[in-house]
Amino acid sequence: MEEQLNQAMTLRENGELNKSKSLLVELAEIYPFYASINYECAQSLMLVGKESEAVPYFEQALRLGLPSEALADTYIYLSQGYQVIGDQERAIEAFQKGNQLKQEQNKLEQHQRAVDANKVTE
């Protein structure tokens, strides 16, 4: 599985978006309970303009649990998918959640920089 996921990422990085998407959709069907695969599959679908098809993969990735640093962007991408399918209410909710998480993430990063700066001056 890891080898195939790495192959899909390499294809994406090399601009072979449709091949990457196809491989990731296949992986998501085989391994539906891996958050990272669902997330990358959704990303690939977004990159080829299939935002509405990305929605269930983003939703599944969120249900399964993503690393905290990926949550804000996931909600923002999900809001784009909801907007494309005409679900404005869920689009707004997802965007607000993503924006809130982004602000919290920024505060934590600022706090960490301040802590690190204090360590240097001590």
N, C-alpha and C positions, 0 to 999 in steps of 0.2 A: 504494500500500500504506500509506504513512504517513498519508494522509488518512483511509483507512478505519479504521486503528488509532485515530487521534484521535477519529473519530466513535464508535467502540465505547467508548472511555474516557469520552466526554461522555455517552453513553447510560447508562453505569454510574453516573457521578456524579449524573445526574438521576434515578436510581432505576429506570430502565428495564432491569432486570437481564436479563430474558429476551431482549430485543432485542439487548442488548450481547453476551450469550452466543452467540446465533445468528450474529451477525456475526463474532465471534472464531472460532467453530468453522469457519465458511466460510473465513476468512482462513488458519487453520491447515491446512486442506485444500489451499489454493492455494499457500501458502508454508510448507511443512513444515520447512524448514531455517533458520527464524528463531527463535532462542531466545526473544526478547521476545514474539513472537506466541504461541508455545506456552505461555509462562508466564502471559500475560494471559488466554489461553483457559482454562487450568486454574483461575486465580483466579475467573473468571466462573462456571465450572461449580461451584466450591465455594460461591460466593455463592447459587446457586439450589438448593443441596442435592444436587448430583450429584457427591459426592466420589469415588465409584468411577470415574466417567467422567473425572475430572480427573487421575487417576494417570498414564496414558500421556503426557499433555501435560507434566506436571511432569518425568517421566523424560526425555522428549525435550529439554526445555529444559535440563536438567542435562547431558545428553550433548553438546548443542550449545555450551554454555558461557554462563553468566550472569555478570554483574558480581559481584565478590566480596561487595558489600554486600547482594545479594539471595539469596545461597546459604543462609544460616542459616534464613531464613524459608521458603525453598523446601523444604528438608529437613523442617522442622516441619510444613508443610502436607501434604507427601507422606506423612508418618507418619500424619496423620489419614486420608488416603485409604486407606492400607494397613490401618489399623484397621477402617475401614468394610467393606472387602472380606474381612476376617477373617484377614489375613496379619500376625499379631502379631509374628513374628520380624522381618520387614522394617520393621514400624511402629516397633519398639524401636530397630533399627539407625538408621533415618532420624532418629528423634527424638534419639538420642544424638549423631549427626553434627551435626544442627542446633544442639543445645545446645552442643557443643564449639566450633562455628564462632561462635556468639553470644558465648561467653566470650572467644574470641580477639579478636573484633571489639571487645568492651568494653575489653579490655586495650589494644588499639591506640588507641582513642579516649581512654582515660585518659592514655596516654603522650603523645599529641598535645596534650592540654590542658596537661600539665605542661611540655612544650616551649614551647608558646605563652605560658604564664605566665612562664617564664624569660626569654623575649624581651622581655616587657613590663617586667620588673624590671631589665633590663640597661641 
